[in-house]
Amino acid sequence: MIFSFCAEKFSDLSHLLHNIIHLSYTDFLTHTTFFVIAGVAFFLR
């Protein structure tokens, strides 16, 4: 379950990294911040 979750998150991150070139810096920062907050919240709950 946890490996599946991590794999999904890494897949999402790879997708984001692949599309950085199409995103404005603000959008990229917003997505990155969201992932960081979501990751911290997941590991602390």
LINWO-V623095 format. One line per field, one symbol per residue. ss: DSSP state (h for helix, s for strand, l for the rest). psi: psi as a letter, one per 30 degrees, with the letter a starting at -180 (. if undefined). burial: b if it has 16 or more other ideal C-beta (glycine too) atoms within 10 Angstrom, else e. A space follows every 50 residues. Layout:
BEGIN
ss: ???
psi: ???
burial: ???
END
This chain:
BEGIN
ss: lhhhhhhhhhhhhhhhhhlhhhllhhhhhhhhhhhhhhhhhhhhl
psi: eeeeeeeeeeeeeeeeefgeffkleeeeeeeeeeeeeeeeeeff.
burial: eeeeeeeeeeeeeeebeeeeeeeeeeebeebeeeeeeeeeeeeee
END
